[in-house]
Amino acid sequence: MPADPPHRAGKPQRSTTSQPPSGSGTSPIEVRRSARRRRTVSAYREGDRTVVLIPARMSEAEEQRWVTVMLDKLAAQENKRVLGDTELGERAQRLSEQYFDGRARPASVRWVTNQNTRWGSCTPAEGSIRLSHRLQGMPDYVVDYVLCHELAHLLVPGHGPRFWRLLEAYPRTERARGYLEGVAAADRLPPAPGPQDE
C-alpha cells in the first residue's frame, strides 16, 4: 500500500520537531500528525531531518515509541551493506578497545548461517566469535551490542552478575536488547538472555 503523502491541502496536521534520542547520532526529528491517518506510521529522510508521520490521535508515549521504531527501521534500511568477516573482526577489535580496554581479544570473528535461534556465540577456549547472518542489515548499534556480548564472554564465560556488569559498559545495551526481543517475538524465537535470567 503506498504511503500517504506528507501534506494534503485542507487536512489539518500538527507538526513537532525534537532532537533524536541521546547517543543515536541521528539528525533532528519532525513528527507530523494527521487526522486522515488512522493506523499507519511511516518515516523518511528529508534533507538533514527525519520526518515521522503518525495518526493525530496517538498519545505522547505512543509517539515516542513509534519514533524509536521508525528510526531503527530507517537505520536498518540504510545499513544494507554487509560487513565481511575481516571488517567484522576489525569492528570487534575497536569495540574491545572502546569498552573493555582491549582485554577481549578474539582469535576469529565471522558470520555463520547455522545459528537460527541465537544471535551470536563464543568459544572462549578458542577465542572464536560467530554472529548469525540474521543480524546482517540490522542497525549498527544492534550488531555492536551482539559483538560486545560475545567479547564479554571472552572475559567472563557465563551469564552471571559479573558478566552483566561488564556488559553495562556498552551504553546501548538495553535498546539493542529491546530491538532483538522485538525481532525474536515477531519470529517466535526465544528472547536474548538478560540479567533477570540468572
C-alpha positions, 0 to 999 in steps of 0.5 A: 500500500503506498504511503500517504503523502506528507501534506494534503491541502485542507487536512489539518496536521500538527507538526513537532520537531525534537532532537533524536534520542541521546547517543543515536547520532541521528539528525533532528526529528519532525513528527507530523500528525494527521487526522486522515491517518488512522493506523499507519506510521511511516518515516523518511529522510528529508534533507538533514531531518527525519520526518515521522508521520503518525495518526493525530490521535496517538498519545505522547508515549505512543509517539515516542515509541513509534519514533524509536521504531521508525528510526531503527527501521530507517537505520536498518534500511540504510545499513544494507551493506554487509560487513565481511568477516575481516571488517567484522573482526576489525569492528570487534577489535575497536569495540574491545578497545572502546569498552573493555580496554582491549582485554577481549581479544578474539582469535576469529570473528565471522558470520555463520548461517547455522545459528537460527535461534541465537544471535551470536556465540563464543568459544572462549577456549578458542577465542572464536566469535560467530554472529548469525547472518540474521543480524546482517542489515540490522542497525549498527548499534544492534550488531555492536551490542551482539559483538560486545556480548560475545567479547564479554564472554571472552572475559567472563564465560557465563551469564552471571552478575559479573558478566552483566556488569561488564556488559553495562559498559556498552551504553546501548545495551538495553535498546539493542536488547529491546530491538532483538526481543522485538525481532525474536517475538515477531519470529517466535524465537526465544528472547536474548538472555538478560540479567533477570535470567540468572 
